[in-house]
Amino acid sequence: MSEHEKADEARKGLVDSVKGKAKEVIGAVTGNDSLTAEGQLEQTQARQRKEANSAEAVAEAEAERARAEAAEAKVEGAQQRIAANAQAVAAEDSIEAQQAAQKRAAEQAAQQTAVREMTQAELNAQREAQRAKAEEREEKRDATAEVVDAAAEHQSSVQAAANEKLEAERLRRHADDVANEADLP
């Protein structure tokens, strides 16, 4: 029932109550018992309507309060759901961020290990290359020494052969000279 209708009912109840009181008074003054009874009845009906309107107004107020409480509970529930969803999203984001950080850390550790292993492999390769070069230089020195020794030995052999040839030549000339002197054919 609207506020306008409630006001009309209240006015009508007041008018009926006044009319009933007037009939009761007029009936009492004139001695008309039926008019008095009718006035009392109208007053009783007006009072009952007033009580019913009051009860209806109280019921409507309670219903409105219940609707407001329900709406407030609904809003509060929605806010709690939103807050719970926000917490869930934040927790999920935190977990995802933590997983991403762990993944990055694992990737960095793997990369550092790979770099360390590659650096160690490069160092080992450099050491091996240096060792091979040192061995090569040593072998070259040894080969050079052998060549020098062989050349010296060859030179010495050539010199000895030349000396022997010269000695043999000298001895042949000497033998020729001795033979010429002895006149041997």
C-alpha contacts under 8 A as a table, 3 or more apart, distances in Angstrom:
res1	aa1	res2	aa2	distance
1	M	5	E	6.25
1	M	6	K	6.67
2	S	5	E	5.24
2	S	6	K	6.26
3	E	6	K	5.03
3	E	7	A	6.19
4	H	7	A	5.16
4	H	8	D	6.29
5	E	8	D	4.99
5	E	9	E	6.16
6	K	9	E	5.06
6	K	10	A	6.13
6	K	53	N	7.72
7	A	10	A	5.05
7	A	11	R	6.19
8	D	11	R	5.13
8	D	12	K	6.04
9	E	12	K	5.00
9	E	13	G	5.98
9	E	53	N	7.90
10	A	13	G	5.06
10	A	14	L	6.14
10	A	50	K	7.01
10	A	53	N	7.89
11	R	14	L	5.05
11	R	15	V	6.06
12	K	15	V	5.03
12	K	16	D	5.99
13	G	16	D	5.03
13	G	17	S	5.97
13	G	46	A	5.02
13	G	47	R	7.52
13	G	49	R	6.73
13	G	50	K	6.46
14	L	17	S	4.99
14	L	18	V	6.09
14	L	46	A	7.18
15	V	18	V	5.07
15	V	19	K	5.98
16	D	19	K	4.97
16	D	20	G	5.89
16	D	42	E	6.38
16	D	43	Q	6.78
16	D	46	A	5.90
17	S	20	G	5.03
17	S	21	K	6.10
17	S	42	E	6.46
17	S	43	Q	4.66
17	S	44	T	7.96
17	S	46	A	5.35
17	S	47	R	7.30
18	V	21	K	5.05
18	V	22	A	6.04
18	V	43	Q	7.64
19	K	22	A	4.98
19	K	23	K	6.10
19	K	39	G	7.09
19	K	42	E	7.63
19	K	43	Q	7.94
20	G	23	K	5.08
20	G	24	E	6.07
20	G	38	E	7.10
20	G	39	G	3.75
20	G	40	Q	5.98
20	G	41	L	7.24
20	G	42	E	4.85
20	G	43	Q	4.96
21	K	24	E	4.99
21	K	25	V	6.09
21	K	39	G	5.73
21	K	40	Q	6.91
21	K	43	Q	6.51
22	A	25	V	5.13
22	A	26	I	5.98
22	A	39	G	6.99
23	K	26	I	5.05
23	K	27	G	5.74
23	K	35	L	5.86
23	K	36	T	5.90
23	K	38	E	7.09
23	K	39	G	4.59
23	K	40	Q	7.92
24	E	27	G	5.06
24	E	28	A	6.00
24	E	35	L	6.32
24	E	36	T	3.91
24	E	37	A	6.79
24	E	38	E	7.19
24	E	39	G	4.44
24	E	40	Q	5.98
25	V	28	A	5.06
25	V	29	V	6.05
25	V	36	T	6.87
26	I	29	V	5.04
26	I	30	T	5.90
26	I	32	N	7.88
26	I	35	L	7.54
26	I	36	T	7.22
27	G	30	T	5.16
27	G	31	G	5.49
27	G	32	N	4.48
27	G	33	D	5.93
27	G	34	S	7.27
27	G	35	L	4.81
27	G	36	T	4.37
27	G	39	G	7.96
28	A	31	G	5.01
28	A	32	N	6.37
28	A	33	D	6.89
28	A	36	T	5.92
29	V	32	N	7.78
32	N	35	L	5.44
32	N	36	T	6.35
33	D	36	T	4.92
33	D	37	A	6.01
34	S	37	A	4.98
34	S	38	E	5.96
35	L	38	E	4.92
35	L	39	G	6.04
36	T	39	G	5.07
36	T	40	Q	6.16
37	A	40	Q	5.01
37	A	41	L	6.00
38	E	41	L	4.97
38	E	42	E	6.14
39	G	42	E	5.10
39	G	43	Q	6.16
40	Q	43	Q	5.04
40	Q	44	T	6.10
41	L	44	T	5.00
41	L	45	Q	6.08
42	E	45	Q	4.98
42	E	46	A	5.95
43	Q	46	A	4.97
43	Q	47	R	6.01
44	T	47	R	5.02
44	T	48	Q	6.06
45	Q	48	Q	4.96
45	Q	49	R	6.03
46	A	49	R	5.03
46	A	50	K	6.03
47	R	50	K	4.95
47	R	51	E	6.09
48	Q	51	E	4.99
48	Q	52	A	5.96
49	R	52	A	4.89
49	R	53	N	5.89
50	K	53	N	5.00
50	K	54	S	6.01
51	E	54	S	4.93
51	E	55	A	5.99
52	A	55	A	4.95
52	A	56	E	5.91
53	N	56	E	4.90
53	N	57	A	5.94
54	S	57	A	4.96
54	S	58	V	6.06
55	A	58	V	5.01
55	A	59	A	6.00
56	E	59	A	4.93
56	E	60	E	5.95
57	A	60	E	5.00
57	A	61	A	5.99
58	V	61	A	5.00
58	V	62	E	6.05
59	A	62	E	5.02
59	A	63	A	5.95
60	E	63	A	4.90
60	E	64	E	5.94
61	A	64	E	4.99
61	A	65	R	6.02
62	E	65	R	4.92
62	E	66	A	5.98
63	A	66	A	4.92
63	A	67	R	6.03
64	E	67	R	4.96
64	E	68	A	6.05
65	R	68	A	4.98
65	R	69	E	6.05
66	A	69	E	4.97
66	A	70	A	5.97
67	R	70	A	4.96
67	R	71	A	6.00
68	A	71	A	5.00
68	A	72	E	5.97
69	E	72	E	4.90
69	E	73	A	5.94
70	A	73	A	4.95
70	A	74	K	5.96
71	A	74	K	4.90
71	A	75	V	6.08
72	E	75	V	5.02
72	E	76	E	5.96
73	A	76	E	4.91
73	A	77	G	5.88
74	K	77	G	5.01
74	K	78	A	6.08
75	V	78	A	4.99
75	V	79	Q	6.04
76	E	79	Q	4.95
76	E	80	Q	6.06
77	G	80	Q	4.98
77	G	81	R	6.06
78	A	81	R	4.99
78	A	82	I	6.03
79	Q	82	I	4.98
79	Q	83	A	6.01
80	Q	83	A	4.95
80	Q	84	A	5.93
81	R	84	A	4.96
81	R	85	N	5.91
82	I	85	N	4.99
82	I	86	A	5.97
83	A	86	A	4.95
83	A	87	Q	6.06
84	A	87	Q	5.00
84	A	88	A	6.03
85	N	88	A	4.95
85	N	89	V	6.01
86	A	89	V	5.04
86	A	90	A	5.96
87	Q	90	A	4.95
87	Q	91	A	5.94
88	A	91	A	5.02
88	A	92	E	5.97
89	V	92	E	4.95
89	V	93	D	5.91
90	A	93	D	4.97
90	A	94	S	5.95
91	A	94	S	4.94
91	A	95	I	6.09
92	E	95	I	5.04
92	E	96	E	6.05
93	D	96	E	5.00
93	D	97	A	5.94
94	S	97	A	5.03
94	S	98	Q	6.00
95	I	98	Q	5.00
95	I	99	Q	6.03
96	E	99	Q	5.02
96	E	100	A	6.01
97	A	100	A	5.00
97	A	101	A	6.04
98	Q	101	A	5.01
98	Q	102	Q	6.09
99	Q	102	Q	5.01
99	Q	103	K	6.03
100	A	103	K	4.98
100	A	104	R	6.08
101	A	104	R	5.04
101	A	105	A	6.04
102	Q	105	A	4.98
102	Q	106	A	6.05
103	K	106	A	5.05
103	K	107	E	6.06
104	R	107	E	5.00
104	R	108	Q	6.00
105	A	108	Q	5.04
105	A	109	A	6.02
106	A	109	A	5.01
106	A	110	A	6.03
107	E	110	A	5.03
107	E	111	Q	5.99
108	Q	111	Q	4.94
108	Q	112	Q	5.97
109	A	112	Q	5.03
109	A	113	T	6.03
110	A	113	T	5.01
110	A	114	A	6.05
111	Q	114	A	4.97
111	Q	115	V	6.04
112	Q	115	V	4.99
112	Q	116	R	5.93
113	T	116	R	4.97
113	T	117	E	5.96
114	A	117	E	5.04
114	A	118	M	5.91
115	V	118	M	4.98
115	V	119	T	5.88
116	R	119	T	5.03
116	R	120	Q	6.00
117	E	120	Q	4.97
117	E	121	A	5.97
118	M	121	A	4.92
118	M	122	E	6.00
119	T	122	E	4.97
119	T	123	L	6.06
120	Q	123	L	4.99
120	Q	124	N	6.03
121	A	124	N	4.99
121	A	125	A	6.01
122	E	125	A	4.95
122	E	126	Q	6.03
123	L	126	Q	5.00
123	L	127	R	6.06
124	N	127	R	5.05
124	N	128	E	6.05
125	A	128	E	4.99
125	A	129	A	6.00
126	Q	129	A	4.97
126	Q	130	Q	6.02
127	R	130	Q	5.03
127	R	131	R	6.01
128	E	131	R	4.98
128	E	132	A	5.99
129	A	132	A	4.99
129	A	133	K	6.06
130	Q	133	K	5.02
130	Q	134	A	6.03
131	R	134	A	5.00
131	R	135	E	6.08
132	A	135	E	4.99
132	A	136	E	6.02
133	K	136	E	4.86
133	K	137	R	6.03
134	A	137	R	5.05
134	A	138	E	6.06
135	E	138	E	4.96
135	E	139	E	6.00
136	E	139	E	4.97
136	E	140	K	6.01
137	R	140	K	4.94
137	R	141	R	6.04
138	E	141	R	5.03
138	E	142	D	6.05
139	E	142	D	4.94
139	E	143	A	5.91
140	K	143	A	4.91
140	K	144	T	5.80
141	R	144	T	4.97
141	R	145	A	5.93
142	D	145	A	5.01
142	D	146	E	6.06
143	A	146	E	4.92
143	A	147	V	6.01
144	T	147	V	4.94
144	T	148	V	5.94
145	A	148	V	4.98
145	A	149	D	5.90
146	E	149	D	4.93
146	E	150	A	5.82
147	V	150	A	4.89
147	V	151	A	5.81
148	V	151	A	4.96
148	V	152	A	5.91
149	D	152	A	5.00
149	D	153	E	5.89
150	A	153	E	4.90
150	A	154	H	5.82
151	A	154	H	4.85
151	A	155	Q	5.78
152	A	155	Q	4.88
152	A	156	S	5.84
153	E	156	S	4.85
153	E	157	S	5.93
154	H	157	S	4.85
154	H	158	V	5.87
155	Q	158	V	4.94
155	Q	159	Q	5.87
156	S	159	Q	4.95
156	S	160	A	5.92
157	S	160	A	4.93
157	S	161	A	5.94
158	V	161	A	5.01
158	V	162	A	5.95
159	Q	162	A	4.95
159	Q	163	N	5.93
160	A	163	N	4.93
160	A	164	E	5.94
161	A	164	E	4.91
161	A	165	K	5.90
162	A	165	K	4.90
162	A	166	L	5.98
163	N	166	L	4.98
163	N	167	E	5.91
164	E	167	E	4.83
164	E	168	A	5.86
165	K	168	A	4.90
165	K	169	E	5.91
166	L	169	E	4.89
166	L	170	R	5.94
167	E	170	R	4.98
167	E	171	L	5.95
168	A	171	L	4.92
168	A	172	R	6.01
169	E	172	R	5.02
169	E	173	R	6.09
170	R	173	R	5.08
170	R	174	H	5.92
171	L	174	H	4.85
171	L	175	A	5.90
172	R	175	A	4.84
172	R	176	D	5.90
173	R	176	D	4.81
173	R	177	D	5.86
174	H	177	D	4.88
174	H	178	V	5.97
175	A	178	V	4.92
175	A	179	A	5.88
176	D	179	A	4.88
176	D	180	N	5.82
177	D	180	N	4.94
177	D	181	E	5.93
178	V	181	E	4.97
178	V	182	A	6.02
179	A	182	A	4.91
179	A	183	D	5.57
179	A	184	L	5.22
179	A	185	P	7.41
180	N	183	D	4.65
180	N	184	L	6.37
181	E	184	L	7.81
